[in-house]
Amino acid sequence: MKKNLILLFTLLLSLNIFAKTDTQEQNNRPKRLMVEEELEFYKTKELLSNTEFDKFAVVYKELSKQKQAIRNENRILRKQSIEPEISEESATKILNAIAINKIRIAQLNKDYQDKILEIIPATKYLKIQQARDEYKREIWKKIKEQRTKGNKQQH
């Protein structure tokens, strides 16, 4: 009986561990794929030639990776700020680090804009930015629709 309980406990514990890693992978997956989906959206708009698109995609992926790394730093900083007994000095350091990261993202955007403008004309890049805004609106619309469907199913 004791062996069965230990075996059952071990089995439940291992299932719990696998479930956590699986959900973590699912949470990270959309972040990696979102850039690919966004690039596909631009491709369907036919704003760039194939060679322009290929060069643009490489630079855009680099930019996205670097911006995501900075956002991850901000996430870690925000988690540190949740501590109930955070000192004034620590809070100030966290706020300053977040502000610096915002500046880093703005500088990255500027640097990569210069790189992108070496590949494609400004008029095309402006159209891509407009397409990016359209893409984000569509994504938000889908998210809202999913939420309303989820809320209707709960009631």
Backbone torsions as a table, in degrees:
resi	resn	phi	psi	omega
1	MET	NA	-45.0	-179.0
2	LYS	-64.1	-40.3	179.3
3	LYS	-63.9	-40.1	179.2
4	ASN	-64.4	-40.1	178.0
5	LEU	-64.9	-42.3	178.9
6	ILE	-64.6	-43.3	178.4
7	LEU	-61.9	-44.0	178.8
8	LEU	-63.5	-44.0	179.1
9	PHE	-61.6	-44.9	179.3
10	THR	-62.6	-42.1	179.0
11	LEU	-62.6	-45.7	179.0
12	LEU	-63.8	-40.1	179.2
13	LEU	-63.7	-44.4	-179.7
14	SER	-66.4	-37.4	176.8
15	LEU	-63.6	-39.5	178.7
16	ASN	-63.2	-41.4	179.7
17	ILE	-64.5	-44.6	178.8
18	PHE	-63.6	-38.2	180.0
19	ALA	-63.7	-40.0	-179.9
20	LYS	-66.4	-43.9	-179.5
21	THR	-67.0	-35.0	179.3
22	ASP	-65.0	-43.7	179.5
23	THR	-69.4	-32.3	177.0
24	GLN	-64.3	-41.4	177.7
25	GLU	-64.0	-39.1	179.2
26	GLN	-66.2	-35.7	178.9
27	ASN	-69.9	-33.7	-179.5
28	ASN	-81.6	-27.9	-175.7
29	ARG	-58.2	-49.1	-178.6
30	PRO	-60.7	-32.2	-179.8
31	LYS	-64.6	-40.7	179.6
32	ARG	-71.4	-38.8	-176.0
33	LEU	-79.8	-21.6	-176.2
34	MET	-61.5	-38.8	178.6
35	VAL	-64.2	-42.1	178.5
36	GLU	-63.0	-43.7	179.2
37	GLU	-64.2	-39.5	179.2
38	GLU	-63.7	-43.9	178.4
39	LEU	-63.5	-38.3	176.6
40	GLU	-63.1	-37.5	177.6
41	PHE	-60.8	-44.1	179.0
42	TYR	-63.5	-39.1	-178.6
43	LYS	-64.3	-39.6	179.7
44	THR	-67.7	-25.6	177.5
45	LYS	-74.4	-12.5	178.4
46	GLU	53.2	47.0	178.6
47	LEU	-84.6	-22.3	-175.6
48	LEU	-127.4	154.8	171.6
49	SER	-71.9	168.7	-178.7
50	ASN	-61.4	-42.1	-179.5
51	THR	-68.6	-41.5	176.9
52	GLU	-61.6	-43.4	-178.7
53	PHE	-62.7	-43.9	-179.1
54	ASP	-61.0	-44.5	178.7
55	LYS	-66.8	-43.0	179.5
56	PHE	-61.6	-42.6	-176.7
57	ALA	-60.7	-40.7	179.8
58	VAL	-61.8	-48.3	-178.9
59	VAL	-66.0	-41.3	-178.3
60	TYR	-64.9	-38.8	177.7
61	LYS	-65.4	-40.3	176.6
62	GLU	-59.5	-48.2	179.4
63	LEU	-58.6	-46.2	-178.4
64	SER	-61.8	-41.3	178.8
65	LYS	-62.9	-44.7	-178.5
66	GLN	-67.0	-40.6	177.8
67	LYS	-65.8	-38.4	179.1
68	GLN	-65.2	-37.6	177.9
69	ALA	-62.3	-41.3	178.7
70	ILE	-67.6	-40.5	177.9
71	ARG	-63.0	-37.2	177.0
72	ASN	-64.1	-39.5	175.2
73	GLU	-59.2	-44.2	179.1
74	ASN	-62.5	-38.4	178.4
75	ARG	-61.8	-43.3	178.5
76	ILE	-63.6	-42.7	179.0
77	LEU	-62.2	-41.5	179.9
78	ARG	-66.1	-35.6	177.0
79	LYS	-64.7	-37.3	177.5
80	GLN	-65.9	-31.2	-176.9
81	SER	-74.6	-12.1	-178.7
82	ILE	-78.1	-16.4	-178.5
83	GLU	-51.5	134.1	-176.7
84	PRO	-67.0	-31.5	-176.8
85	GLU	-109.3	48.6	-179.0
86	ILE	-78.7	136.6	-178.9
87	SER	-80.3	162.2	178.5
88	GLU	-62.2	-39.6	-179.7
89	GLU	-64.7	-44.1	178.9
90	SER	-64.9	-41.6	179.3
91	ALA	-61.8	-41.9	178.8
92	THR	-63.8	-42.8	178.9
93	LYS	-62.3	-41.7	179.8
94	ILE	-64.7	-46.0	179.3
95	LEU	-61.3	-41.8	178.5
96	ASN	-64.8	-40.8	179.6
97	ALA	-64.6	-40.8	178.4
98	ILE	-64.9	-41.8	178.4
99	ALA	-63.7	-41.5	178.1
100	ILE	-63.3	-39.3	179.0
101	ASN	-65.5	-34.7	175.5
102	LYS	-63.6	-39.9	177.7
103	ILE	-66.1	-40.4	178.4
104	ARG	-60.8	-41.3	178.8
105	ILE	-65.4	-42.2	178.4
106	ALA	-62.7	-40.7	178.8
107	GLN	-66.8	-40.0	175.5
108	LEU	-59.5	-45.4	178.9
109	ASN	-57.8	-42.6	-179.8
110	LYS	-67.4	-46.5	-179.3
111	ASP	-61.4	-44.9	-178.7
112	TYR	-73.1	-27.9	174.1
113	GLN	-61.2	-43.3	178.0
114	ASP	-61.5	-41.5	178.4
115	LYS	-64.7	-42.2	-178.5
116	ILE	-66.6	-37.7	-179.9
117	LEU	-69.2	-15.8	172.2
118	GLU	-76.3	-22.0	-176.9
119	ILE	-94.1	-44.6	-176.1
120	ILE	-130.8	157.6	178.1
121	PRO	-68.4	157.1	-178.5
122	ALA	-60.4	-35.1	-179.4
123	THR	-62.8	-40.6	178.9
124	LYS	-70.3	-38.3	179.6
125	TYR	-65.8	-37.1	176.7
126	LEU	-63.5	-40.3	177.1
127	LYS	-65.5	-35.5	176.9
128	ILE	-65.5	-40.6	178.1
129	GLN	-63.8	-38.6	176.1
130	GLN	-65.6	-38.6	177.3
131	ALA	-66.5	-36.1	177.1
132	ARG	-61.8	-42.8	177.7
133	ASP	-62.5	-41.3	177.8
134	GLU	-63.4	-42.7	179.1
135	TYR	-60.2	-45.4	-179.5
136	LYS	-65.2	-37.9	176.2
137	ARG	-61.3	-42.5	179.0
138	GLU	-64.0	-41.6	179.3
139	ILE	-62.5	-46.7	179.8
140	TRP	-62.3	-37.5	178.7
141	LYS	-62.7	-44.0	178.1
142	LYS	-63.2	-40.6	179.6
143	ILE	-63.1	-44.9	179.1
144	LYS	-62.5	-40.5	178.4
145	GLU	-63.0	-41.5	179.0
146	GLN	-64.7	-39.5	179.3
147	ARG	-65.3	-42.5	-179.9
148	THR	-68.0	-36.3	175.5
149	LYS	-63.8	-41.9	179.3
150	GLY	-64.7	-39.8	178.7
151	ASN	-67.7	-37.8	179.5
152	LYS	-67.2	-35.7	-179.9
153	GLN	-71.4	-28.8	-179.8
154	GLN	-73.9	-29.1	-176.3
155	HIS	-86.1	NA	NA
